[in-house]
Amino acid sequence: MSTTTPTDQEFAGRTALVTGGASGIGLAVARRLAGAGASVVVADYDEAGAREAAAALENAGGRAAAVALDVTDPASVEAGVRFAVDTFGALHLAVNNAGIGGPSHPTGEYPVQDWDRVVATNLSGVFYSMRHELPAIVAAGGGAIVNMSSILGTNGFAGSPAYAAAKHGVVGLTKTAALEYAARNVRINAVGPGFIDTPLLRDTEAPAREHLISLHPAGRLGTAEEVAELTAFLLSDRASFVHGSYHLVDGGYSAS
Protein backbone atom coordinates (compact mmCIF):
# COMPACT_ATOMS: atom_id res chain seq x y z
CA MET A 1 0.00 0.00 0.00
CA SER A 2 1.32 3.44 -0.91
CA THR A 3 1.98 5.80 1.98
CA THR A 4 2.89 8.69 -0.29
CA THR A 5 1.71 12.11 0.87
CA PRO A 6 1.61 15.29 -1.21
CA THR A 7 4.68 17.48 -1.24
CA ASP A 8 5.44 20.83 -2.79
CA GLN A 9 7.61 19.08 -5.40
CA GLU A 10 5.84 15.76 -5.89
CA PHE A 11 6.23 15.96 -9.69
CA ALA A 12 9.90 16.96 -9.69
CA GLY A 13 11.85 15.18 -12.41
CA ARG A 14 8.73 14.44 -14.45
CA THR A 15 7.54 15.93 -17.72
CA ALA A 16 3.84 16.59 -18.31
CA LEU A 17 2.06 17.37 -21.58
CA VAL A 18 -1.25 19.28 -21.25
CA THR A 19 -3.40 19.67 -24.35
CA GLY A 20 -5.68 22.67 -24.44
CA GLY A 21 -3.29 24.11 -21.88
CA ALA A 22 -3.49 27.77 -22.84
CA SER A 23 -6.69 28.58 -20.97
CA GLY A 24 -9.43 27.36 -18.65
CA ILE A 25 -9.07 23.95 -17.05
CA GLY A 26 -5.95 23.15 -19.06
CA LEU A 27 -4.14 26.24 -17.83
CA ALA A 28 -5.15 25.53 -14.23
CA VAL A 29 -3.78 22.00 -14.58
CA ALA A 30 -0.54 23.30 -16.09
CA ARG A 31 -0.13 25.74 -13.18
CA ARG A 32 -0.83 23.03 -10.60
CA LEU A 33 1.70 20.62 -12.10
CA ALA A 34 4.40 23.24 -12.65
CA GLY A 35 3.92 24.44 -9.09
CA ALA A 36 4.63 20.91 -7.88
CA GLY A 37 7.86 20.60 -9.82
CA ALA A 38 6.83 19.15 -13.19
CA SER A 39 8.33 20.34 -16.45
CA VAL A 40 5.17 21.26 -18.33
CA VAL A 41 4.60 21.37 -22.07
CA VAL A 42 1.64 23.62 -22.78
CA ALA A 43 0.12 22.34 -26.01
CA ASP A 44 -2.67 24.25 -27.69
CA TYR A 45 -4.15 25.04 -31.10
CA ASP A 46 -3.66 28.67 -30.06
CA GLU A 47 0.13 28.88 -30.32
CA ALA A 48 0.32 32.46 -29.04
CA GLY A 49 -1.81 31.54 -26.03
CA ALA A 50 0.37 28.50 -25.35
CA ARG A 51 3.51 30.63 -25.42
CA GLU A 52 1.96 33.20 -23.11
CA ALA A 53 0.90 30.48 -20.66
CA ALA A 54 4.33 28.83 -20.70
CA ALA A 55 6.02 32.18 -20.10
CA ALA A 56 3.74 32.83 -17.12
CA LEU A 57 4.62 29.43 -15.65
CA GLU A 58 8.31 30.17 -16.02
CA ASN A 59 7.92 33.63 -14.53
CA ALA A 60 6.31 31.96 -11.51
CA GLY A 61 9.40 29.79 -11.08
CA GLY A 62 8.35 26.71 -13.02
CA ARG A 63 9.80 24.90 -16.02
CA ALA A 64 7.64 25.10 -19.12
CA ALA A 65 7.63 25.12 -22.90
CA ALA A 66 4.93 25.73 -25.48
CA VAL A 67 4.01 23.86 -28.64
CA ALA A 68 1.30 24.40 -31.25
CA LEU A 69 -0.83 21.26 -31.41
CA ASP A 70 -4.02 20.34 -33.25
CA VAL A 71 -5.48 17.24 -31.61
CA THR A 72 -7.54 16.46 -34.72
CA ASP A 73 -4.32 15.92 -36.70
CA PRO A 74 -2.36 12.76 -35.75
CA ALA A 75 0.85 14.16 -37.27
CA SER A 76 0.54 17.33 -35.17
CA VAL A 77 0.03 15.25 -32.02
CA GLU A 78 3.01 13.04 -32.85
CA ALA A 79 5.16 16.16 -33.33
CA GLY A 80 3.93 17.61 -30.03
CA VAL A 81 4.84 14.47 -28.08
CA ARG A 82 8.22 14.37 -29.79
CA PHE A 83 8.75 18.02 -28.83
CA ALA A 84 8.06 17.20 -25.17
CA VAL A 85 10.57 14.34 -25.20
CA ASP A 86 13.19 16.34 -27.08
CA THR A 87 12.79 19.38 -24.84
CA PHE A 88 12.75 17.74 -21.42
CA GLY A 89 14.21 14.28 -22.09
CA ALA A 90 11.15 12.09 -21.54
CA LEU A 91 7.38 12.10 -21.11
CA HIS A 92 5.87 10.81 -17.87
CA LEU A 93 2.46 12.49 -17.53
CA ALA A 94 -0.25 13.65 -19.92
CA VAL A 95 -3.55 15.45 -19.53
CA ASN A 96 -5.73 15.20 -22.63
CA ASN A 97 -7.92 18.21 -22.04
CA ALA A 98 -8.43 19.87 -25.45
CA GLY A 99 -12.08 19.99 -26.41
CA ILE A 100 -14.90 22.05 -27.92
CA GLY A 101 -18.59 22.39 -27.13
CA GLY A 102 -20.36 22.54 -30.47
CA PRO A 103 -23.77 24.07 -31.25
CA SER A 104 -27.06 23.12 -29.59
CA HIS A 105 -29.52 21.17 -31.77
CA PRO A 106 -31.74 18.12 -31.30
CA THR A 107 -30.19 14.90 -32.58
CA GLY A 108 -32.50 14.71 -35.61
CA GLU A 109 -31.48 18.22 -36.66
CA TYR A 110 -27.80 18.19 -35.66
CA PRO A 111 -25.58 19.40 -38.54
CA VAL A 112 -23.37 16.57 -39.75
CA GLN A 113 -20.36 18.84 -40.14
CA ASP A 114 -20.66 19.91 -36.50
CA TRP A 115 -20.99 16.29 -35.37
CA ASP A 116 -17.79 15.45 -37.24
CA ARG A 117 -15.95 18.45 -35.79
CA VAL A 118 -16.95 17.79 -32.17
CA VAL A 119 -16.21 14.07 -32.32
CA ALA A 120 -12.90 14.69 -34.12
CA THR A 121 -11.75 17.02 -31.36
CA ASN A 122 -13.26 15.52 -28.23
CA LEU A 123 -12.91 11.80 -28.93
CA SER A 124 -10.55 11.16 -31.84
CA GLY A 125 -8.27 13.84 -30.40
CA VAL A 126 -7.97 11.88 -27.15
CA PHE A 127 -7.23 8.70 -29.08
CA TYR A 128 -4.58 10.38 -31.23
CA SER A 129 -3.02 11.85 -28.11
CA MET A 130 -2.83 8.54 -26.26
CA ARG A 131 -1.69 6.78 -29.42
CA HIS A 132 1.51 8.82 -29.30
CA GLU A 133 1.81 9.51 -25.57
CA LEU A 134 1.63 5.89 -24.46
CA PRO A 135 4.75 4.64 -26.26
CA ALA A 136 6.70 7.63 -24.93
CA ILE A 137 5.49 7.11 -21.35
CA VAL A 138 6.26 3.38 -21.51
CA ALA A 139 9.75 4.21 -22.83
CA ALA A 140 10.24 6.52 -19.83
CA GLY A 141 9.49 3.67 -17.43
CA GLY A 142 5.85 4.48 -16.78
CA GLY A 143 3.64 7.29 -15.62
CA ALA A 144 0.03 8.41 -15.75
CA ILE A 145 -2.58 9.93 -18.06
CA VAL A 146 -5.78 11.80 -17.25
CA ASN A 147 -8.37 12.20 -20.00
CA MET A 148 -10.81 15.06 -19.55
CA SER A 149 -14.33 13.78 -20.00
CA SER A 150 -17.34 15.59 -18.54
CA ILE A 151 -20.50 15.05 -16.54
CA LEU A 152 -21.82 14.30 -20.02
CA GLY A 153 -19.60 11.23 -20.01
CA THR A 154 -22.31 9.67 -17.86
CA ASN A 155 -25.38 11.88 -18.42
CA GLY A 156 -27.30 13.04 -21.44
CA PHE A 157 -27.95 16.71 -22.19
CA ALA A 158 -30.63 17.84 -24.62
CA GLY A 159 -29.16 19.59 -27.63
CA SER A 160 -25.65 18.18 -27.20
CA PRO A 161 -25.66 14.75 -28.87
CA ALA A 162 -22.16 15.05 -30.34
CA TYR A 163 -20.58 16.32 -27.13
CA ALA A 164 -22.27 13.73 -24.95
CA ALA A 165 -21.44 10.89 -27.33
CA ALA A 166 -17.81 11.95 -27.54
CA LYS A 167 -17.43 12.34 -23.77
CA HIS A 168 -19.06 8.93 -23.17
CA GLY A 169 -16.53 7.59 -25.67
CA VAL A 170 -13.64 9.12 -23.73
CA VAL A 171 -14.69 7.13 -20.66
CA GLY A 172 -14.79 3.87 -22.61
CA LEU A 173 -11.47 4.60 -24.28
CA THR A 174 -9.93 5.39 -20.89
CA LYS A 175 -11.10 2.13 -19.36
CA THR A 176 -9.88 0.09 -22.32
CA ALA A 177 -6.42 1.66 -22.39
CA ALA A 178 -6.13 1.30 -18.61
CA LEU A 179 -6.66 -2.46 -18.92
CA GLU A 180 -4.01 -2.67 -21.60
CA TYR A 181 -1.33 -0.60 -19.88
CA ALA A 182 -1.70 -1.29 -16.13
CA ALA A 183 0.95 -4.02 -16.29
CA ARG A 184 3.25 -1.63 -18.17
CA ASN A 185 3.28 0.84 -15.29
CA VAL A 186 0.96 3.39 -16.86
CA ARG A 187 -2.19 4.47 -15.03
CA ILE A 188 -4.99 5.98 -17.11
CA ASN A 189 -8.07 7.63 -15.60
CA ALA A 190 -10.76 10.11 -16.59
CA VAL A 191 -12.17 13.20 -14.91
CA GLY A 192 -15.73 14.43 -15.42
CA PRO A 193 -16.14 18.12 -14.59
CA GLY A 194 -19.51 19.72 -14.11
CA PHE A 195 -20.09 23.21 -15.45
CA ILE A 196 -16.94 25.14 -14.61
CA ASP A 197 -16.58 28.90 -14.20
CA THR A 198 -14.28 29.50 -17.15
CA PRO A 199 -14.09 32.59 -19.40
CA LEU A 200 -16.50 30.91 -21.84
CA LEU A 201 -19.26 30.59 -19.24
CA ARG A 202 -18.59 34.05 -17.83
CA ASP A 203 -19.85 35.43 -21.15
CA THR A 204 -23.13 33.50 -20.79
CA GLU A 205 -26.21 35.65 -20.29
CA ALA A 206 -27.40 35.85 -16.68
CA PRO A 207 -30.57 33.71 -17.00
CA ALA A 208 -28.69 30.88 -18.71
CA ARG A 209 -25.87 31.08 -16.18
CA GLU A 210 -28.33 30.95 -13.27
CA HIS A 211 -29.98 27.90 -14.83
CA LEU A 212 -26.63 26.14 -15.03
CA ILE A 213 -25.90 26.99 -11.41
CA SER A 214 -29.29 25.57 -10.40
CA LEU A 215 -28.34 22.17 -11.84
CA HIS A 216 -25.59 21.78 -9.21
CA PRO A 217 -26.76 20.96 -5.66
CA ALA A 218 -23.66 22.77 -4.37
CA GLY A 219 -25.33 25.99 -5.53
CA ARG A 220 -22.47 27.25 -7.68
CA LEU A 221 -20.31 26.48 -10.66
CA GLY A 222 -17.00 24.71 -10.15
CA THR A 223 -13.59 26.30 -10.55
CA ALA A 224 -10.82 25.23 -12.88
CA GLU A 225 -8.55 24.92 -9.86
CA GLU A 226 -10.87 22.32 -8.30
CA VAL A 227 -10.64 20.23 -11.45
CA ALA A 228 -6.87 20.69 -11.50
CA GLU A 229 -6.55 19.46 -7.93
CA LEU A 230 -8.34 16.19 -8.71
CA THR A 231 -6.31 15.80 -11.89
CA ALA A 232 -3.05 16.30 -9.98
CA PHE A 233 -4.07 13.65 -7.46
CA LEU A 234 -4.78 11.13 -10.21
CA LEU A 235 -1.41 11.83 -11.83
CA SER A 236 0.46 11.52 -8.55
CA ASP A 237 1.88 8.51 -6.74
CA ARG A 238 -0.83 9.08 -4.14
CA ALA A 239 -3.23 7.46 -6.66
CA SER A 240 -0.94 4.47 -7.24
CA PHE A 241 -3.80 1.91 -7.15
CA VAL A 242 -6.27 3.96 -9.20
CA HIS A 243 -6.59 2.53 -12.72
CA GLY A 244 -9.28 2.92 -15.35
CA SER A 245 -11.71 4.95 -13.27
CA TYR A 246 -13.90 7.95 -13.99
CA HIS A 247 -14.02 10.66 -11.33
CA LEU A 248 -16.71 13.33 -11.19
CA VAL A 249 -16.03 16.83 -9.91
CA ASP A 250 -19.47 18.29 -10.37
CA GLY A 251 -20.96 19.79 -7.21
CA GLY A 252 -23.46 16.94 -6.99
CA TYR A 253 -24.85 17.37 -10.52
CA SER A 254 -24.76 13.64 -11.28
CA ALA A 255 -26.19 12.65 -7.90
CA SER A 256 -29.42 14.59 -8.36
C-alpha positions in Angstrom: 0.0 0.0 0.0 1.3 3.4 -0.9 2.0 5.8 2.0 2.9 8.7 -0.3 1.7 12.1 0.9 1.6 15.3 -1.2 4.7 17.5 -1.2 5.4 20.8 -2.8 7.6 19.1 -5.4 5.8 15.8 -5.9 6.2 16.0 -9.7 9.9 17.0 -9.7 11.8 15.2 -12.4 8.7 14.4 -14.5 7.5 15.9 -17.7 3.8 16.6 -18.3 2.1 17.4 -21.6 -1.2 19.3 -21.3 -3.4 19.7 -24.4 -5.7 22.7 -24.4 -3.3 24.1 -21.9 -3.5 27.8 -22.8 -6.7 28.6 -21.0 -9.4 27.4 -18.7 -9.1 24.0 -17.0 -5.9 23.1 -19.1 -4.1 26.2 -17.8 -5.2 25.5 -14.2 -3.8 22.0 -14.6 -0.5 23.3 -16.1 -0.1 25.7 -13.2 -0.8 23.0 -10.6 1.7 20.6 -12.1 4.4 23.2 -12.7 3.9 24.4 -9.1 4.6 20.9 -7.9 7.9 20.6 -9.8 6.8 19.1 -13.2 8.3 20.3 -16.5 5.2 21.3 -18.3 4.6 21.4 -22.1 1.6 23.6 -22.8 0.1 22.3 -26.0 -2.7 24.2 -27.7 -4.2 25.0 -31.1 -3.7 28.7 -30.1 0.1 28.9 -30.3 0.3 32.5 -29.0 -1.8 31.5 -26.0 0.4 28.5 -25.3 3.5 30.6 -25.4 2.0 33.2 -23.1 0.9 30.5 -20.7 4.3 28.8 -20.7 6.0 32.2 -20.1 3.7 32.8 -17.1 4.6 29.4 -15.7 8.3 30.2 -16.0 7.9 33.6 -14.5 6.3 32.0 -11.5 9.4 29.8 -11.1 8.3 26.7 -13.0 9.8 24.9 -16.0 7.6 25.1 -19.1 7.6 25.1 -22.9 4.9 25.7 -25.5 4.0 23.9 -28.6 1.3 24.4 -31.2 -0.8 21.3 -31.4 -4.0 20.3 -33.3 -5.5 17.2 -31.6 -7.5 16.5 -34.7 -4.3 15.9 -36.7 -2.4 12.8 -35.7 0.8 14.2 -37.3 0.5 17.3 -35.2 0.0 15.2 -32.0 3.0 13.0 -32.8 5.2 16.2 -33.3 3.9 17.6 -30.0 4.8 14.5 -28.1 8.2 14.4 -29.8 8.8 18.0 -28.8 8.1 17.2 -25.2 10.6 14.3 -25.2 13.2 16.3 -27.1 12.8 19.4 -24.8 12.8 17.7 -21.4 14.2 14.3 -22.1 11.1 12.1 -21.5 7.4 12.1 -21.1 5.9 10.8 -17.9 2.5 12.5 -17.5 -0.3 13.7 -19.9 -3.6 15.5 -19.5 -5.7 15.2 -22.6 -7.9 18.2 -22.0 -8.4 19.9 -25.4 -12.1 20.0 -26.4 -14.9 22.1 -27.9 -18.6 22.4 -27.1 -20.4 22.5 -30.5 -23.8 24.1 -31.2 -27.1 23.1 -29.6 -29.5 21.2 -31.8 -31.7 18.1 -31.3 -30.2 14.9 -32.6 -32.5 14.7 -35.6 -31.5 18.2 -36.7 -27.8 18.2 -35.7 -25.6 19.4 -38.5 -23.4 16.6 -39.8 -20.4 18.8 -40.1 -20.7 19.9 -36.5 -21.0 16.3 -35.4 -17.8 15.4 -37.2 -15.9 18.4 -35.8 -17.0 17.8 -32.2 -16.2 14.1 -32.3 -12.9 14.7 -34.1 -11.7 17.0 -31.4 -13.3 15.5 -28.2 -12.9 11.8 -28.9 -10.6 11.2 -31.8 -8.3 13.8 -30.4 -8.0 11.9 -27.2 -7.2 8.7 -29.1 -4.6 10.4 -31.2 -3.0 11.9 -28.1 -2.8 8.5 -26.3 -1.7 6.8 -29.4 1.5 8.8 -29.3 1.8 9.5 -25.6 1.6 5.9 -24.5 4.8 4.6 -26.3 6.7 7.6 -24.9 5.5 7.1 -21.4 6.3 3.4 -21.5 9.7 4.2 -22.8 10.2 6.5 -19.8 9.5 3.7 -17.4 5.9 4.5 -16.8 3.6 7.3 -15.6 0.0 8.4 -15.8 -2.6 9.9 -18.1 -5.8 11.8 -17.3 -8.4 12.2 -20.0 -10.8 15.1 -19.5 -14.3 13.8 -20.0 -17.3 15.6 -18.5 -20.5 15.1 -16.5 -21.8 14.3 -20.0 -19.6 11.2 -20.0 -22.3 9.7 -17.9 -25.4 11.9 -18.4 -27.3 13.0 -21.4 -28.0 16.7 -22.2 -30.6 17.8 -24.6 -29.2 19.6 -27.6 -25.6 18.2 -27.2 -25.7 14.7 -28.9 -22.2 15.1 -30.3 -20.6 16.3 -27.1 -22.3 13.7 -24.9 -21.4 10.9 -27.3 -17.8 12.0 -27.5 -17.4 12.3 -23.8 -19.1 8.9 -23.2 -16.5 7.6 -25.7 -13.6 9.1 -23.7 -14.7 7.1 -20.7 -14.8 3.9 -22.6 -11.5 4.6 -24.3 -9.9 5.4 -20.9 -11.1 2.1 -19.4 -9.9 0.1 -22.3 -6.4 1.7 -22.4 -6.1 1.3 -18.6 -6.7 -2.5 -18.9 -4.0 -2.7 -21.6 -1.3 -0.6 -19.9 -1.7 -1.3 -16.1 0.9 -4.0 -16.3 3.2 -1.6 -18.2 3.3 0.8 -15.3 1.0 3.4 -16.9 -2.2 4.5 -15.0 -5.0 6.0 -17.1 -8.1 7.6 -15.6 -10.8 10.1 -16.6 -12.2 13.2 -14.9 -15.7 14.4 -15.4 -16.1 18.1 -14.6 -19.5 19.7 -14.1 -20.1 23.2 -15.4 -16.9 25.1 -14.6 -16.6 28.9 -14.2 -14.3 29.5 -17.2 -14.1 32.6 -19.4 -16.5 30.9 -21.8 -19.3 30.6 -19.2 -18.6 34.1 -17.8 -19.9 35.4 -21.2 -23.1 33.5 -20.8 -26.2 35.7 -20.3 -27.4 35.9 -16.7 -30.6 33.7 -17.0 -28.7 30.9 -18.7 -25.9 31.1 -16.2 -28.3 31.0 -13.3 -30.0 27.9 -14.8 -26.6 26.1 -15.0 -25.9 27.0 -11.4 -29.3 25.6 -10.4 -28.3 22.2 -11.8 -25.6 21.8 -9.2 -26.8 21.0 -5.7 -23.7 22.8 -4.4 -25.3 26.0 -5.5 -22.5 27.3 -7.7 -20.3 26.5 -10.7 -17.0 24.7 -10.1 -13.6 26.3 -10.6 -10.8 25.2 -12.9 -8.6 24.9 -9.9 -10.9 22.3 -8.3 -10.6 20.2 -11.5 -6.9 20.7 -11.5 -6.6 19.5 -7.9 -8.3 16.2 -8.7 -6.3 15.8 -11.9 -3.0 16.3 -10.0 -4.1 13.6 -7.5 -4.8 11.1 -10.2 -1.4 11.8 -11.8 0.5 11.5 -8.6 1.9 8.5 -6.7 -0.8 9.1 -4.1 -3.2 7.5 -6.7 -0.9 4.5 -7.2 -3.8 1.9 -7.2 -6.3 4.0 -9.2 -6.6 2.5 -12.7 -9.3 2.9 -15.3 -11.7 5.0 -13.3 -13.9 8.0 -14.0 -14.0 10.7 -11.3 -16.7 13.3 -11.2 -16.0 16.8 -9.9 -19.5 18.3 -10.4 -21.0 19.8 -7.2 -23.5 16.9 -7.0 -24.9 17.4 -10.5 -24.8 13.6 -11.3 -26.2 12.6 -7.9 -29.4 14.6 -8.4 
